[in-house]
Amino acid sequence: LYLSGWMVAALRSEFGPLPDQSMHEKTAVSGLIGELYTFLRQADARELDLLFTALDAAREAGDKAKEQEIQNQIDNYETHVVPIIADIDAGFGNAEATYLLAKQMIEAGACCIQIENQVSDEKQCGHQDGKVTVPHADFLAKINAVRYAFLELGVDDGVIVARTDSLGAGLTKQIAVTNEPGDLGDLYNSFLDGDYIDSAADIANGDVVIKANGKLLKPKRLASGLFQFRKGTGEDRCVLDCIT
């Protein structure tokens, strides 16, 4: 079963149907996982009860052929319980918040957690424009947080689906930390749109300036405080995400 964020937001929020923007309750997905597994286990109990009742009847009737037929059905019974993939959106906060929520989902029964590289409080549905991504270090911290949640609960083979929304994301909330040219932060920042400047006279009050390609770059910042990527860089950013 795949529990997507948009489905939970539309159907399970106590605020009513909401868009896929992480505005539903953080515990909505884990609560739904628990309910689904309860229903599936109840379906198993009902089916097995019917089979064992029929087995007792066949034995009482002395019908060996029928008894063997039903016993085979019991021995080869296929449970209704199936693995659940749970969408944790962008983690609903920082790495610690991601860890706590992932742990709750795993405890409820999820064997796979899907997480995306958007900013939690700027979250948009995958098909919408205006998506905002985080630097790789931030996203890797959240992926590790999910992994730690699996390991703490004794799940060594838990699955993590790490999704990139970079193809349709034209904005970032922050400039990546970089320590040397060519490192991961520097590569992330290399996609920023901006203007190269020659002197301090080109810097206005409140402007942000970084060093890129050996030059001073003034990234384009929107009124919202978000920084803009160069157009046409989505595919290259996706490739970098996948390699990372």
Backbone as JSON, one array per atom type, in Angstrom:
{
  "sequence": "LYLSGWMVAALRSEFGPLPDQSMHEKTAVSGLIGELYTFLRQADARELDLLFTALDAAREAGDKAKEQEIQNQIDNYETHVVPIIADIDAGFGNAEATYLLAKQMIEAGACCIQIENQVSDEKQCGHQDGKVTVPHADFLAKINAVRYAFLELGVDDGVIVARTDSLGAGLTKQIAVTNEPGDLGDLYNSFLDGDYIDSAADIANGDVVIKANGKLLKPKRLASGLFQFRKGTGEDRCVLDCIT",
  "N": [[0.84, -1.18, 0.0], [0.47, 2.24, -0.76], [0.79, 5.18, 0.85], [0.23, 8.23, 0.08], [1.27, 11.67, 0.47], [-0.47, 13.62, -0.55], [-2.91, 12.3, -0.66], [-3.43, 11.74, 2.03], [-3.54, 14.35, 3.05], [-5.79, 15.28, 1.72], [-7.85, 13.62, 2.6], [-7.62, 12.9, 5.31], [-7.15, 14.94, 7.14], [-7.97, 16.8, 10.05], [-8.7, 19.36, 9.7], [-10.16, 19.41, 7.47], [-10.43, 18.79, 3.87], [-7.3, 19.35, 2.38], [-4.69, 21.01, 0.43], [-1.73, 19.47, -1.01], [0.45, 20.3, 0.91], [1.75, 19.84, 3.27], [0.18, 20.63, 5.46], [-1.5, 19.16, 6.97], [-2.13, 17.22, 9.98], [0.75, 16.06, 11.72], [0.71, 13.5, 12.69], [-1.12, 12.16, 11.16], [-0.57, 10.3, 9.1], [0.78, 8.13, 10.38], [-1.26, 7.38, 12.1], [-3.17, 6.5, 10.26], [-1.82, 4.33, 9.16], [-1.8, 2.55, 11.34], [-4.58, 2.07, 11.57], [-5.15, 0.84, 9.1], [-3.63, -1.54, 9.23], [-4.91, -2.72, 11.36], [-7.44, -3.24, 10.25], [-6.67, -4.99, 8.18], [-5.58, -7.14, 9.58], [-7.86, -7.93, 10.92], [-9.35, -8.83, 8.77], [-7.86, -11.08, 8.08], [-8.28, -12.59, 10.42], [-11.01, -13.09, 10.27], [-11.25, -14.62, 7.86], [-9.63, -16.84, 8.46], [-10.96, -17.82, 10.67], [-13.34, -18.73, 9.51], [-12.3, -20.76, 7.92], [-11.18, -22.56, 9.81], [-13.48, -23.23, 11.19], [-14.86, -24.56, 9.2], [-13.09, -26.65, 8.88], [-13.32, -28.03, 11.32], [-15.95, -28.9, 11.05], [-15.74, -30.64, 8.87], [-14.14, -32.63, 9.96], [-15.81, -33.59, 11.98], [-17.77, -34.64, 10.39], [-16.43, -36.69, 9.28], [-15.29, -36.51, 6.82], [-12.69, -37.04, 5.07], [-11.45, -36.21, 2.69], [-12.46, -33.62, 2.31], [-11.55, -32.48, 4.64], [-8.77, -32.54, 4.23], [-8.6, -30.88, 2.04], [-9.41, -28.37, 3.08], [-7.46, -28.06, 5.05], [-5.21, -27.75, 3.47], [-5.81, -25.26, 2.36], [-5.61, -23.69, 4.63], [-2.89, -24.06, 5.29], [-1.7, -22.86, 3.12], [-2.53, -20.31, 3.23], [-2.85, -16.92, 2.29], [-1.92, -13.95, 3.62], [-3.78, -10.91, 4.3], [-2.31, -8.79, 5.05], [-0.06, -6.4, 3.96], [3.01, -4.84, 2.77], [3.61, -1.4, 3.68], [4.14, 1.71, 2.2], [5.05, 4.78, 3.34], [4.46, 8.2, 3.06], [6.4, 10.79, 4.11], [6.5, 13.38, 3.44], [8.35, 16.33, 3.48], [9.51, 15.83, 5.86], [8.42, 17.3, 7.91], [9.7, 19.33, 9.42], [12.88, 19.86, 11.08], [15.87, 17.73, 11.07], [15.71, 16.27, 13.46], [12.96, 16.36, 14.05], [12.07, 14.95, 11.84], [13.18, 12.44, 12.36], [11.75, 11.66, 14.7], [9.1, 11.55, 13.74], [9.35, 9.66, 11.68], [10.06, 7.45, 13.18], [7.69, 7.01, 14.58], [5.99, 6.32, 12.46], [7.19, 3.95, 11.58], [6.94, 2.36, 13.84], [4.21, 2.08, 13.76], [3.98, 0.39, 11.64], [4.99, 0.84, 9.06], [7.12, -0.11, 6.4], [8.61, 1.2, 4.65], [9.78, 4.43, 4.0], [9.03, 7.42, 2.43], [10.66, 10.35, 1.4], [11.16, 13.8, 0.6], [13.1, 16.44, -1.04], [12.26, 19.02, -0.46], [11.56, 22.2, 1.19], [10.16, 22.11, 4.35], [8.24, 24.0, 5.41], [7.6, 25.34, 3.14], [6.44, 23.66, 1.44], [5.21, 22.2, -1.55], [2.86, 20.59, -3.76], [3.92, 17.9, -5.88], [3.43, 18.42, -8.63], [3.18, 21.12, -8.84], [4.23, 24.54, -9.44], [6.75, 26.7, -7.97], [8.16, 25.32, -6.07], [10.49, 24.76, -3.4], [13.75, 23.93, -2.69], [16.13, 22.25, -0.49], [19.6, 22.54, 0.53], [22.0, 19.9, -0.14], [23.26, 18.85, 2.18], [21.42, 19.3, 4.21], [19.26, 17.71, 3.38], [20.42, 15.17, 3.32], [20.88, 14.85, 6.03], [18.3, 14.48, 6.95], [17.59, 12.11, 5.64], [19.41, 10.38, 6.84], [18.38, 10.57, 9.41], [15.94, 9.22, 9.17], [16.94, 6.69, 8.61], [18.28, 6.14, 11.01], [16.07, 5.95, 12.68], [14.86, 3.59, 11.76], [16.94, 1.75, 12.42], [17.14, 2.03, 15.22], [14.8, 0.87, 16.01], [15.28, -1.71, 15.45], [15.1, -2.52, 12.82], [16.7, -3.62, 10.2], [16.55, -3.75, 7.47], [14.98, -1.72, 6.48], [13.36, 0.41, 4.09], [14.16, 3.31, 2.24], [12.8, 5.83, 0.32], [14.15, 8.28, -1.42], [13.26, 11.2, -2.7], [13.71, 13.52, -5.35], [12.79, 16.84, -5.96], [13.86, 18.66, -7.61], [13.71, 19.07, -10.36], [11.4, 20.52, -10.97], [11.7, 22.65, -9.31], [12.44, 25.95, -8.68], [13.63, 27.47, -6.78], [15.51, 28.16, -3.77], [15.74, 28.0, -0.23], [17.92, 28.68, 1.21], [21.41, 29.46, 1.02], [23.88, 27.13, 0.29], [26.24, 25.76, 2.63], [29.67, 26.04, 2.09], [33.02, 24.89, 1.91], [35.21, 24.7, 0.3], [36.21, 25.17, -3.13], [34.3, 23.32, -5.47], [33.22, 21.49, -3.71], [30.27, 19.86, -2.27], [28.45, 21.8, -1.38], [29.34, 24.02, -2.82], [28.82, 23.17, -5.42], [26.03, 23.05, -5.37], [25.43, 25.76, -5.0], [26.36, 26.72, -7.37], [24.35, 26.71, -9.2], [22.8, 28.87, -8.74], [21.03, 31.8, -9.64], [22.17, 34.99, -10.58], [24.15, 38.04, -10.34], [27.39, 38.88, -11.37], [29.73, 40.83, -9.62], [31.92, 43.7, -9.42], [32.9, 45.41, -7.52], [32.58, 46.8, -4.14], [30.81, 48.81, -4.41], [28.77, 47.9, -5.92], [27.13, 46.59, -4.24], [24.18, 46.59, -2.46], [22.36, 47.73, 0.46], [21.73, 45.06, 2.62], [22.11, 43.13, 0.68], [23.24, 39.88, -0.42], [26.31, 38.3, -0.88], [28.35, 35.97, -2.52], [31.27, 33.92, -3.09], [32.0, 32.6, -6.16], [33.18, 30.49, -8.68], [35.6, 31.82, -8.58], [34.91, 34.46, -8.57], [32.97, 37.31, -7.41], [29.64, 36.87, -6.61], [26.37, 38.05, -6.71], [23.61, 36.7, -5.6], [20.28, 36.34, -6.89], [17.66, 37.45, -5.02], [14.4, 36.98, -3.88], [11.51, 38.96, -2.86], [10.43, 37.5, -0.84], [12.55, 36.42, 0.41], [13.63, 34.14, -0.59], [16.0, 32.41, -2.66], [16.86, 32.39, -6.1], [17.17, 29.9, -8.65], [19.11, 29.46, -11.67], [17.39, 29.46, -14.76], [16.52, 26.48, -16.54], [18.23, 24.73, -15.31], [17.25, 22.61, -13.93], [17.33, 19.82, -14.67], [20.07, 19.22, -14.51], [20.47, 19.68, -11.81], [18.9, 17.66, -10.75], [20.36, 15.42, -11.59], [22.7, 15.78, -10.08], [21.59, 15.52, -7.55], [20.81, 12.81, -7.6], [23.27, 11.51, -7.92], [24.48, 12.26, -5.56]],
  "CA": [[0.0, 0.0, 0.0], [1.22, 3.49, -0.83], [0.07, 6.28, 1.48], [0.85, 9.46, -0.4], [0.98, 12.86, 1.25], [-1.64, 14.35, -1.05], [-4.11, 11.55, -0.29], [-3.66, 11.94, 3.46], [-3.94, 15.74, 3.23], [-7.13, 15.46, 1.19], [-8.87, 12.77, 3.21], [-7.44, 12.56, 6.72], [-6.9, 16.08, 7.99], [-9.09, 17.25, 10.87], [-9.06, 20.69, 9.23], [-10.89, 19.24, 6.23], [-9.55, 18.55, 2.72], [-6.25, 20.34, 2.22], [-3.75, 20.71, -0.66], [-0.54, 18.7, -0.63], [1.43, 21.29, 1.34], [2.17, 19.49, 4.64], [-0.59, 21.37, 6.45], [-2.27, 18.22, 7.79], [-1.49, 16.86, 11.23], [1.94, 15.23, 11.54], [0.43, 12.11, 13.07], [-2.21, 11.61, 10.34], [-0.12, 9.13, 8.35], [1.01, 7.01, 11.29], [-2.57, 6.94, 12.56], [-3.81, 5.74, 9.19], [-1.12, 3.04, 9.07], [-2.32, 1.71, 12.4], [-5.94, 1.67, 11.23], [-5.13, -0.1, 7.98], [-3.15, -2.84, 9.68], [-5.98, -3.31, 12.18], [-8.44, -3.77, 9.32], [-6.12, -6.13, 7.45], [-5.49, -8.27, 10.52], [-9.23, -8.38, 11.16], [-9.74, -9.61, 7.59], [-7.2, -12.38, 8.26], [-8.95, -13.31, 11.5], [-12.31, -13.56, 9.77], [-11.06, -15.68, 6.87], [-9.1, -18.03, 9.13], [-12.04, -18.36, 11.52], [-14.24, -19.49, 8.63], [-11.6, -21.97, 7.48], [-11.07, -23.51, 10.93], [-14.83, -23.71, 11.46], [-15.16, -25.57, 8.17], [-12.22, -27.81, 9.15], [-13.95, -28.78, 12.4], [-17.16, -29.53, 10.52], [-15.33, -31.76, 8.02], [-13.67, -33.69, 10.85], [-16.97, -34.17, 12.65], [-18.51, -35.42, 9.39], [-15.59, -37.79, 8.85], [-14.98, -36.3, 5.4], [-11.23, -36.89, 5.01], [-11.06, -35.43, 1.5], [-12.79, -32.22, 2.58], [-10.64, -32.04, 5.7], [-7.47, -32.3, 3.63], [-8.73, -29.69, 1.17], [-9.42, -27.16, 3.92], [-6.15, -27.96, 5.69], [-4.31, -27.18, 2.45], [-6.12, -23.83, 2.26], [-5.04, -23.05, 5.82], [-1.44, -24.1, 5.2], [-1.26, -21.97, 2.04], [-3.28, -19.06, 3.35], [-2.1, -15.7, 1.99], [-2.42, -12.89, 4.49], [-4.18, -9.62, 3.74], [-1.32, -7.79, 5.48], [0.92, -6.11, 2.9], [3.9, -3.75, 3.15], [3.1, -0.04, 3.51], [5.06, 2.8, 1.91], [4.47, 5.96, 3.96], [5.04, 9.47, 2.6], [6.66, 11.71, 5.22], [6.67, 14.68, 2.8], [9.73, 16.82, 3.64], [9.96, 15.54, 7.21], [7.68, 18.1, 8.88], [10.6, 20.04, 10.32], [14.31, 19.59, 10.92], [16.25, 16.32, 11.08], [15.2, 15.63, 14.68], [11.52, 16.17, 13.86], [11.94, 13.88, 10.86], [13.48, 11.19, 13.07], [10.65, 11.32, 15.6], [7.92, 11.17, 12.97], [9.66, 8.4, 11.0], [10.0, 6.4, 14.2], [6.28, 6.73, 14.85], [5.44, 5.62, 11.3], [7.74, 2.6, 11.57], [6.29, 1.65, 14.94], [2.84, 1.78, 13.32], [4.05, -0.72, 10.7], [5.55, 1.17, 7.75], [8.42, -0.72, 6.11], [9.28, 2.08, 3.7], [9.48, 5.85, 4.21], [9.39, 8.29, 1.3], [10.95, 11.72, 1.82], [11.54, 14.65, -0.54], [14.09, 17.46, -0.7], [11.68, 20.35, -0.37], [11.54, 22.85, 2.5], [8.91, 21.7, 4.99], [7.24, 25.05, 5.53], [7.33, 25.9, 1.81], [6.09, 22.47, 0.68], [4.22, 22.24, -2.63], [2.61, 19.31, -4.41], [4.95, 17.62, -6.88], [3.13, 18.92, -9.97], [3.02, 22.56, -8.78], [5.4, 25.41, -9.5], [7.04, 27.37, -6.71], [8.79, 24.43, -5.09], [11.73, 25.27, -2.82], [14.56, 22.8, -2.22], [17.15, 22.5, 0.54], [20.93, 22.03, 0.16], [22.17, 18.45, 0.04], [23.62, 18.51, 3.56], [20.17, 19.28, 4.98], [18.46, 16.56, 2.98], [21.12, 13.96, 3.78], [20.66, 14.74, 7.48], [16.97, 13.92, 7.15], [17.66, 10.71, 5.2], [20.08, 9.66, 7.93], [17.46, 10.53, 10.55], [15.0, 8.12, 8.91], [17.7, 5.45, 8.76], [18.5, 5.92, 12.44], [14.8, 5.52, 13.25], [14.75, 2.16, 11.44], [17.93, 0.97, 13.16], [16.83, 2.03, 16.65], [13.68, -0.04, 16.22], [15.7, -3.06, 15.1], [14.77, -2.83, 11.43], [17.95, -3.47, 9.44], [16.28, -3.73, 6.03], [13.99, -0.7, 6.15], [13.58, 1.03, 2.78], [13.96, 4.76, 2.17], [12.67, 6.4, -1.01], [14.58, 9.67, -1.38], [12.76, 11.8, -3.95], [14.14, 14.88, -5.64], [11.84, 17.72, -6.65], [14.66, 19.72, -8.2], [13.36, 19.32, -11.76], [10.4, 21.57, -11.04], [11.93, 23.65, -8.26], [13.28, 27.05, -9.15], [14.01, 28.31, -5.65], [16.1, 27.56, -2.57], [15.53, 28.89, 0.92], [19.19, 29.08, 1.78], [22.64, 29.2, 0.29], [24.56, 26.0, 0.91], [27.54, 25.98, 3.26], [30.75, 25.48, 1.29], [34.32, 25.1, 2.52], [36.23, 24.79, -0.73], [35.64, 25.07, -4.47], [34.02, 21.98, -5.97], [32.53, 20.61, -2.76], [28.85, 19.71, -2.55], [27.8, 23.09, -1.21], [29.73, 24.88, -3.93], [28.1, 22.71, -6.61], [24.64, 23.49, -5.21], [25.38, 27.21, -5.2], [26.72, 27.07, -8.76], [23.13, 26.81, -10.0], [22.09, 30.08, -8.36], [20.97, 32.91, -10.58], [22.68, 36.21, -9.95], [24.99, 38.94, -11.13], [28.75, 39.03, -10.89], [30.02, 42.23, -9.3], [33.34, 44.03, -9.46], [33.33, 46.19, -6.35], [31.6, 46.95, -3.07], [29.83, 49.81, -4.83], [27.66, 47.18, -6.54], [26.38, 45.9, -3.19], [23.22, 47.44, -1.77], [22.08, 47.34, 1.84], [21.0, 43.8, 2.74], [22.47, 42.17, -0.36], [24.07, 38.73, -0.07], [27.34, 38.08, -1.89], [29.16, 34.77, -2.31], [32.35, 33.73, -4.05], [31.72, 31.47, -7.05], [34.04, 30.49, -9.88], [36.67, 32.79, -8.41], [34.37, 35.82, -8.68], [31.92, 37.67, -6.47], [28.31, 36.72, -7.2], [25.24, 38.52, -5.91], [22.45, 35.88, -5.99], [18.99, 37.03, -6.98], [16.81, 37.1, -3.89], [13.05, 37.5, -4.02], [11.01, 39.7, -1.71], [10.13, 36.51, 0.19], [13.8, 35.97, 0.99], [14.09, 32.94, -1.29], [16.97, 32.63, -3.73], [16.42, 31.83, -7.38], [18.11, 29.15, -9.49], [19.09, 29.81, -13.08], [16.43, 28.68, -15.54], [17.1, 25.43, -17.35], [19.21, 23.93, -14.55], [16.55, 21.57, -13.18], [17.81, 18.47, -14.97], [21.43, 19.07, -13.95], [20.34, 19.58, -10.36], [18.4, 16.3, -10.49], [21.48, 14.49, -11.75], [23.55, 15.94, -8.91], [20.85, 14.92, -6.41], [20.86, 11.34, -7.7], [24.65, 11.09, -7.67], [24.73, 12.49, -4.13]],
  "C": [[0.88, 1.24, 0.0], [0.36, 4.61, -0.26], [0.74, 7.58, 1.1], [0.42, 10.65, 0.44], [-0.27, 13.57, 0.78], [-2.93, 13.64, -0.67], [-4.45, 11.77, 1.18], [-4.15, 13.36, 3.72], [-5.4, 15.95, 2.79], [-8.21, 14.75, 2.0], [-8.78, 12.64, 4.73], [-7.22, 13.74, 7.65], [-8.15, 16.48, 8.77], [-9.52, 18.66, 10.5], [-9.92, 20.62, 7.98], [-9.91, 19.02, 5.09], [-8.57, 19.7, 2.51], [-5.39, 20.01, 1.0], [-2.52, 20.0, -0.11], [0.59, 19.66, -0.26], [1.86, 21.09, 2.79], [1.44, 20.32, 5.7], [-1.45, 20.46, 7.31], [-1.47, 17.85, 9.04], [-0.33, 15.89, 10.98], [1.64, 13.76, 11.79], [-0.63, 11.45, 12.19], [-1.79, 10.34, 9.63], [0.09, 7.93, 9.26], [-0.31, 6.48, 11.85], [-3.28, 6.09, 11.54], [-3.14, 4.37, 9.01], [-1.66, 2.07, 10.11], [-3.73, 1.2, 12.1], [-5.96, 0.61, 10.13], [-4.68, -1.49, 8.42], [-4.16, -3.51, 10.61], [-7.04, -3.95, 11.29], [-7.94, -5.03, 8.62], [-5.99, -7.36, 8.35], [-6.88, -8.82, 10.85], [-9.74, -9.21, 9.99], [-9.12, -11.0, 7.66], [-7.95, -13.22, 9.3], [-10.28, -13.88, 11.03], [-12.16, -14.74, 8.83], [-10.58, -16.97, 7.54], [-10.14, -18.66, 10.05], [-12.99, -19.21, 10.69], [-13.59, -20.81, 8.2], [-11.53, -23.0, 8.61], [-12.45, -24.05, 11.34], [-15.22, -24.8, 10.46], [-14.32, -26.83, 8.38], [-12.82, -28.68, 10.27], [-15.18, -29.54, 11.91], [-16.81, -30.75, 9.68], [-14.85, -32.93, 8.88], [-14.84, -34.39, 11.54], [-17.77, -35.06, 11.69], [-17.71, -36.63, 8.9], [-15.21, -37.72, 7.39], [-13.48, -36.0, 5.27], [-10.78, -36.03, 3.84], [-11.3, -33.94, 1.73], [-11.85, -31.65, 3.65], [-9.27, -31.7, 5.13], [-7.48, -31.06, 2.74], [-8.67, -28.4, 1.98], [-8.08, -26.97, 4.61], [-5.12, -27.37, 4.73], [-4.54, -25.68, 2.3], [-5.53, -23.06, 3.45], [-3.53, -22.96, 5.71], [-0.91, -23.11, 4.17], [-1.97, -20.62, 2.07], [-2.38, -17.86, 3.11], [-2.72, -14.54, 2.76], [-2.84, -11.64, 3.72], [-3.16, -8.53, 4.06], [-0.25, -7.63, 4.4], [1.83, -4.98, 3.38], [3.28, -2.38, 2.87], [4.26, 0.92, 3.27], [4.4, 4.08, 2.42], [5.22, 7.22, 3.52], [5.17, 10.42, 3.79], [6.86, 13.13, 4.72], [8.13, 15.13, 2.93], [10.21, 16.66, 5.07], [9.25, 16.31, 8.3], [8.6, 18.79, 9.9], [12.05, 19.71, 10.05], [14.59, 18.09, 11.02], [15.7, 15.6, 12.31], [13.7, 15.37, 14.58], [11.25, 15.04, 12.88], [12.16, 12.52, 11.51], [12.3, 10.75, 13.94], [9.42, 10.85, 14.84], [8.15, 9.85, 12.23], [9.57, 7.24, 11.97], [8.56, 6.02, 14.5], [5.64, 5.96, 13.7], [5.92, 4.17, 11.26], [7.11, 1.76, 12.68], [4.86, 1.26, 14.57], [2.81, 0.65, 12.3], [4.63, -0.42, 9.34], [6.91, 0.51, 7.57], [9.24, 0.14, 5.17], [8.82, 3.51, 3.95], [9.93, 6.62, 2.97], [9.57, 9.72, 1.81], [11.46, 12.51, 0.63], [12.42, 15.81, -0.09], [13.55, 18.88, -0.74], [11.86, 20.91, 1.05], [10.18, 22.58, 3.13], [7.86, 22.8, 4.99], [6.98, 25.8, 4.23], [6.82, 24.81, 0.87], [4.99, 22.72, -0.35], [4.03, 20.84, -3.18], [3.58, 19.14, -5.57], [4.71, 18.23, -8.25], [3.05, 20.45, -10.0], [4.34, 23.29, -8.96], [5.65, 26.0, -8.11], [7.68, 26.49, -5.66], [10.16, 24.99, -4.67], [12.52, 24.08, -2.25], [15.55, 23.25, -1.15], [18.5, 22.01, 0.02], [21.07, 20.56, 0.52], [22.47, 18.05, 1.48], [22.37, 18.41, 4.43], [19.35, 18.04, 4.67], [19.11, 15.25, 3.44], [20.94, 13.76, 5.28], [19.3, 14.13, 7.76], [16.92, 12.45, 6.72], [18.32, 9.87, 6.29], [19.17, 9.54, 9.15], [16.45, 9.4, 10.4], [15.7, 6.78, 9.1], [17.94, 5.12, 10.23], [17.22, 5.44, 13.12], [14.58, 4.03, 12.99], [15.68, 1.34, 12.34], [17.61, 0.92, 14.65], [15.71, 1.05, 16.97], [14.01, -1.46, 15.78], [15.37, -3.49, 13.7], [16.0, -2.56, 10.57], [17.71, -3.33, 7.94], [15.17, -2.76, 5.67], [14.36, 0.01, 4.85], [13.29, 2.52, 2.86], [13.88, 5.16, 0.7], [13.0, 7.88, -0.9], [14.25, 10.32, -2.72], [13.3, 13.21, -4.12], [13.04, 15.63, -6.39], [12.57, 18.84, -7.39], [14.25, 20.05, -9.63], [12.36, 20.47, -11.88], [10.57, 22.65, -10.0], [12.87, 24.73, -8.77], [13.85, 27.91, -8.04], [14.71, 27.49, -4.56], [15.93, 28.54, -1.42], [16.84, 29.39, 1.48], [20.35, 28.75, 0.85], [23.4, 28.1, 1.03], [25.89, 26.42, 1.53], [28.62, 25.31, 2.41], [32.09, 25.83, 1.93], [35.45, 25.23, 1.5], [35.58, 24.64, -2.1], [35.44, 23.61, -4.88], [33.36, 21.06, -4.98], [31.02, 20.67, -3.02], [28.09, 21.03, -2.41], [28.1, 24.03, -2.35], [28.99, 24.48, -5.21], [26.63, 23.14, -6.55], [24.51, 24.98, -5.53], [25.68, 27.61, -6.64], [25.5, 27.21, -9.66], [22.34, 28.08, -9.69], [22.14, 31.12, -9.47], [21.46, 34.16, -9.87], [23.54, 37.01, -10.89], [26.38, 38.98, -10.51], [29.03, 40.51, -10.69], [31.52, 42.44, -9.24], [33.82, 44.77, -8.22], [32.22, 46.28, -5.33], [30.53, 47.96, -3.44], [28.6, 49.15, -5.46], [26.77, 46.48, -5.52], [25.48, 46.89, -2.47], [23.0, 46.93, -0.35], [21.25, 46.06, 1.88], [21.31, 42.78, 1.67], [23.33, 41.04, 0.21], [25.05, 38.5, -1.22], [28.12, 36.83, -1.53], [30.27, 34.73, -3.36], [32.07, 32.47, -4.85], [32.56, 31.6, -8.31], [35.12, 31.56, -9.79], [36.21, 34.23, -8.48], [33.32, 36.04, -7.59], [30.57, 37.65, -7.16], [27.27, 37.22, -6.22], [23.99, 37.75, -6.35], [21.17, 36.71, -6.0], [18.08, 36.52, -5.86], [15.45, 37.77, -4.05], [12.64, 38.25, -2.77], [10.7, 38.77, -0.53], [11.38, 36.04, 0.92], [14.37, 34.73, 0.34], [15.06, 33.32, -2.4], [16.56, 31.84, -4.96], [17.54, 31.07, -8.08], [18.04, 29.68, -10.92], [18.09, 28.91, -13.81], [17.16, 27.64, -16.38], [18.11, 24.56, -16.63], [18.57, 22.76, -13.81], [17.09, 20.17, -13.41], [19.2, 18.23, -14.39], [21.37, 18.96, -12.43], [19.81, 18.21, -9.95], [19.52, 15.27, -10.58], [22.41, 14.56, -10.53], [22.89, 15.33, -7.67], [20.99, 13.41, -6.43], [22.26, 10.81, -7.42], [24.96, 11.18, -6.17], [24.05, 11.41, -3.29]]
}
